[in-house]
Amino acid sequence: MSGEEAPTQQQQVEQQQQQQQPDGDPPAASDAPQEPEEEKPISVRALVLTGYGGYDKVRLQVKTQKKPRLQPGEVLVRVKACGLNFAELLGRQGLYELLPAPPVTMGMEGSGLIEAVAEDVKDRKVGDRVIALSRSGMWQELVVVPANRTFPMPEQMSFPEGAALPINYMTAYMMLFEMANVRPGKSVLVHMAAGGVGIAATQLCQTVRDVTVFGTASASKHETIAQGGVTHPIDYRTKDYVEEIRKISPKGVDIVLDPLGGSDTHKGYSLLKPMGMLVVFGAANCVTGQKKNLLAMAKTWYNQLSLNTLKLMQANKAISGFHLGYVTDEELFARTMRSLIELYRQGKIKPRIDSCFHFEEVTDAMKRMHERQNIGKVILLPEPKKEEEKPEPKAEEGKNVEQNEAAVDGKKEEATEEAEAEKN
């Protein structure tokens, strides 16, 4: 049978079937599968890391694509707000090992509305307001994530607050409660106390009775962090924070949260009381400029704390490391997020939003965090920035002078002078 004969025979069979149908009955539906209507492509705004380097390497792009098809267990989220973290600053410089190679859309946290759910997802529905987590890819308008990485938002929580909660507060919560086991009467040193993790750690310490918080920050931020719960603000730029802490607490502190690395890890270890714990969770000292600084990296690496187990035994101190990106326990993730959301409902924690920037302003957002100007969380907004109304040019003002006869004489004279000046 040739390829041309087959359709002809099929048509004959269909005609015979239609003739056998009783009068008035609709024709039998063809068994041939119907081709789905072609979906119109959609435009999605996204921030894409195009290569490693300075601020200009993160660019706003508009992708034209088909609406994502969900796999089992997935949901589609319309992102309303995204969080900016120090990890993205590292990623831009090629210093964050968990980020895929460029070109890649960055972003690990966001909040928004569910637009679609896979058939097997029963505990989420279209229209739900959720917090969403992903290892990367959140800096875009539409994102597909596993349903178990989304968490319903309390009614009173705003989208920027939802985007500010996960990474900073999960990091602080796991370090304080899962690792360091903070208890009533303990003391904690929080570096970068005005940053996202710093504010989260300070608020979480306040959920435990009689916890003393030492917080390092520039002097201009002391009033704010003191109001937020830091017991003893210390200006690390003009004073030696080790000496300042020793003046207040000669024996040192029970817990040190160290996001700095290098020589500051040595200082943190020296401040520990017996039975104290140092938690290292970053190496901010490596980032000194827009681009990768090999000298700063080498200096930080050279000054890393190195101890043997015998010395740890003799000092009765503990050192631990924490990296949220390497936590793979989904139950721990879910349990921690549920605890944080409940603390938010009770009014015991509340993300502090430093500023919100539209995707078009991502350079300003990164610069603000890089230069440590922020107090709290820096948020990115996917929605387009509305163009500001432009004032009419002065030439137009000159043309309309004659139409403003009812205006006050002073204003009328000013307008006339402008018109004459433009003519000259």
PELIN-V879735 format. One record per backbone hydrogen bond with DSSP energy under -1.0 kcal/mol. CO is the residue of the C=O (numbers start at 1). NH is the residue of the N-H. If there is no record, write none. Layout:
[[CO | NH] [CO | NH]]
//
This chain:
[[2 | 6] [5 | 9] [6 | 10] [7 | 11] [8 | 12] [9 | 13] [10 | 14] [11 | 15] [12 | 16] [13 | 17] [14 | 18] [15 | 19] [16 | 20] [22 | 25] [42 | 65] [44 | 63] [45 | 141] [46 | 61] [48 | 59] [49 | 104] [54 | 57] [55 | 58] [57 | 50] [59 | 48] [61 | 46] [63 | 44] [65 | 42] [71 | 74] [73 | 147] [74 | 118] [75 | 145] [76 | 115] [76 | 116] [77 | 143] [78 | 113] [81 | 111] [82 | 380] [85 | 88] [86 | 90] [87 | 91] [88 | 92] [90 | 95] [91 | 94] [92 | 53] [96 | 99] [104 | 49] [105 | 137] [106 | 139] [107 | 138] [108 | 134] [109 | 83] [110 | 132] [111 | 80] [111 | 81] [112 | 130] [113 | 78] [114 | 127] [116 | 76] [118 | 121] [125 | 128] [128 | 114] [129 | 153] [130 | 112] [131 | 151] [132 | 110] [138 | 140] [139 | 47] [141 | 79] [143 | 77] [145 | 75] [146 | 149] [147 | 150] [149 | 133] [151 | 131] [154 | 157] [158 | 162] [159 | 163] [160 | 164] [165 | 169] [166 | 170] [167 | 171] [168 | 172] [169 | 173] [170 | 174] [171 | 175] [172 | 176] [173 | 177] [174 | 179] [175 | 180] [176 | 182] [183 | 186] [186 | 212] [187 | 255] [188 | 214] [189 | 257] [190 | 216] [192 | 195] [194 | 376] [195 | 199] [196 | 200] [197 | 201] [198 | 202] [199 | 203] [200 | 204] [201 | 205] [202 | 206] [204 | 207] [205 | 208] [209 | 185] [212 | 188] [213 | 232] [214 | 190] [215 | 234] [216 | 193] [218 | 221] [219 | 222] [221 | 225] [222 | 226] [223 | 227] [224 | 228] [225 | 230] [226 | 229] [232 | 215] [234 | 217] [234 | 236] [235 | 239] [240 | 244] [241 | 245] [242 | 246] [243 | 247] [244 | 248] [245 | 249] [249 | 252] [253 | 273] [254 | 277] [255 | 189] [256 | 279] [257 | 191] [258 | 281] [259 | 284] [260 | 285] [261 | 264] [262 | 265] [263 | 267] [264 | 268] [265 | 269] [266 | 270] [267 | 271] [271 | 253] [273 | 276] [276 | 318] [277 | 256] [278 | 320] [279 | 258] [280 | 322] [283 | 286] [284 | 287] [293 | 297] [294 | 298] [295 | 299] [296 | 300] [297 | 301] [298 | 302] [299 | 303] [301 | 304] [308 | 312] [309 | 313] [310 | 314] [311 | 315] [312 | 316] [312 | 317] [316 | 275] [318 | 278] [320 | 280] [323 | 326] [324 | 327] [328 | 330] [329 | 333] [330 | 334] [331 | 335] [332 | 336] [333 | 337] [334 | 338] [335 | 339] [336 | 340] [337 | 341] [338 | 342] [339 | 343] [340 | 344] [341 | 345] [342 | 346] [343 | 348] [344 | 347] [352 | 377] [355 | 379] [357 | 381] [358 | 361] [359 | 362] [361 | 365] [362 | 366] [363 | 367] [364 | 368] [365 | 369] [366 | 370] [367 | 371] [368 | 373] [369 | 372] [377 | 354] [377 | 355] [378 | 84] [379 | 357] [380 | 82] [381 | 359] [393 | 397] [394 | 398] [395 | 399] [396 | 400] [398 | 401] [401 | 404] [404 | 407] [408 | 412] [409 | 413] [410 | 414] [411 | 415] [412 | 416] [413 | 417] [414 | 418] [415 | 419] [416 | 420] [417 | 421] [418 | 422] [419 | 423] [420 | 424]]
//
